[in-house]
Amino acid sequence: MPADASADSIREAYRRLAREYHPDRQLGSAAGADRMPEVNEAYRVLSDPVRRAVYDAELRNGGTGGGPGSLRTTGSTSVGEPGGRTRRLDDHDDDYAWRLRESQRPIRVPWRTIAVCAVALIGAIVVLAQFTDSAQEPAVDNIMRVGDCAAILPDGRAQEVPCSDDGAGDLVVQALIPFDRDCRNGYLEHRDRQGMGNVCLEQR
């Protein structure tokens, strides 16, 4: 199998060899019992990105490795050498294997950090809102509400206008009523310019 074989190719080769050498298919023969452990070990090495990278690195460095089946990892990372011996990977190889292993892990979303930042942002918005000047008069939107200032148009309808600085002489909306009702408490009654009903006004 070529050194750059894909994971699918390795998996397919393993299945083919497993069907060929499985002991259940080799009844009466020791071939399956002898070869199947080697097939399983080779697949264990070549299907794992870290083990395969270490094995490939050993081959590139000129070692035979004794085949994928000779690679063992028991607490420390080791690679096969000619003659069946093993050697411990040096610090550089260990660092490479660790980096490769870390690159295979799924990306973790820092939900806790995101939640803390969101809470801090909300708190900052609430604090800033407390110091915002809320006494500013709302912009005129031509929709009558209780407390708005109004002016009487030549046709007798009431229209919202900005309140004066001192408030003296302003006509202030005290109530909004349907067309079939009358204003009480001596309020001035005028039709809303938008046709939403009658407006009860009081002069300051």
N, C-alpha and C positions, 0 to 999 in steps of 0.2 A: 504494500500500500504506500502511495507517495507521502512525503512528509507534510505536504499541504492539504491532505485529505480533509474534507469537510466533516462536520459532526454527523450529518445524515449518511455520508458514505461509511463512516466508522460504525454507525449503528446498523446499517444494512449488512456490512461484512460480519459483524458480531452475530446477527440473527442467522445468517447463512451458515456460519461455522457452528453455532449452537445446535442448529438442526442436524448438521452432519455428524458432530461428535458427542451429542447428548447420550449419556449412558443408556437411556431407554431405547435408543435406536441402535445401540451397539451391543445387544444382548450376546453373551457368550464371548465377547472380545474385550481385551483390556485397553484397546485404543481409546475408547470414549472416556474411560476413567482417567487415563493418563493425560489426554489432551484438553479435556473440558476445563480443568482448573487453570491451565495456561490461557485458554481463551477468555475465561472470566477475568483473570488478572490483567491481561492486555487491555480488555475493554475498560476495566476500572481505572487504568492509568490514562488511556487515550481519551476517555470521555470526560475526564476532569481537567479543566483548563490549566489549573496550577500544576498538577502532576505532569501533564503533557508538556507544558512549557519547560519544566525542569528537565524532563527527559530529552526534549529537543535541544536544549542548551548543552546537555552532556554530549549528545551526538555531534553538535557543531564544534565542541572543544576537542574532538578526536577520540572520545571514548566510545566503546561499543555499548556499554550499559547492560549488556547481557540480555537485551530485549526488554519490552515494556514489563514483562512479568517479573523482572528482577528488581523493579523499583519498589521500595517499601517505605512507609512513613509511620513510625511508631514513636510519637512524641517529639522526635527531632527529624528534620528533613535530611534524607540521605539519597544518594544516587548510586547506581551500580557501576562497577569498574570491571575491566577485563579480569577474567579468572574468578568471577563470582564475588570479589571483595566489594565492600561499600565504603564510601567516605562521607563525612559530614560536610554539608555545604558551608562555604565560608560566609563571612558577613555580607559580602556583596550579593551572593546568590540568595541568601536568606532575605535580604532587603527586596530583591527583585521578586521573589515568590510572594512576599507579603504585599507588595504593591499590586501585583497581579490579582491576588485574592481579594484585596479591597476593591479593585475595579469591577469585580464581578458581583459585588453586593448591590442590592436595589437601593435606589436613592431614597433617603429618609427625609420626609417633610417635617421641619421643626415646628410642629403645631403649637407646642408650649410657648415658644418664643413669639410666634405670630399672635397668640392669644394675649400675652403680656403686653405686646406693643399696641394691640387694638384697645385694650383697657386703658392704657396710658394715654392714647390719643383721644379717646372719649372723655376721659377725665380732664384733659387739657381744654377740650372744646367747652365743657361745662364751666370750667373756671373762667375762661375768657368771656363766656356769655354773661357771667355775673358782673363783669366790669364794662360791658358794652353799654353805651348810652341808650337806654330804652325810652327816654323821654322825648325822643325826636318824633315829630308829628308824622303819621303815615302819609304816603303820597296820595294825591287825589285820584280816585279810580272811577268816579261818577256812579258809585253804588252806595246808596244811603244806608247808614248804620246809626244806631243810637250813639250820641256823642259827637257825630260829625257836625261841622259847620256848613251852613247853607246860605244861599242867596236866592232872592225871588226874581225870576225872569219877567220881562214885560208881559208875557202871556199868562202870568200867574202861577207858573210851575216852579217848583223848588229844584235847585241844582246844587250839588256839593261844591264847596270852595274851600281853599285853605283858611284855617283859623288865623285871626290877627295875632300879633305878638302879645298884646295886653289882654285880648279877649273881650274888651269892652265893645258893646254893641253888636256882638256876633249873634246870629240866629243859630241855635243849637238844636239838633234833632233829639226829641225826647221819646218819640214812639213812631212806629210804622204800623199803619192800620189798613184794612181793606177799604175799597171804595164805598161800601155800603155802611160804614161806621163813621162816627164823629169823634173828634178829639175832645178830651176832657181837661179839666183843671185850667181852662182858659187858654190853652195852647193855640197857636195859630195853625190853621189847617190849610195845606196846599197839596196839590197833586205832584207826585214824584215825576221828575222830568223823564225818567226811564219807563214810566207807566207801570211801576210795580205796586202802586197803591197810593194812599194819602200819607203825608208826612206831618207829624205834629211838632211844631217849632216853638221854642221859647227864647226870648231875647235876654241876653245877659245884662 
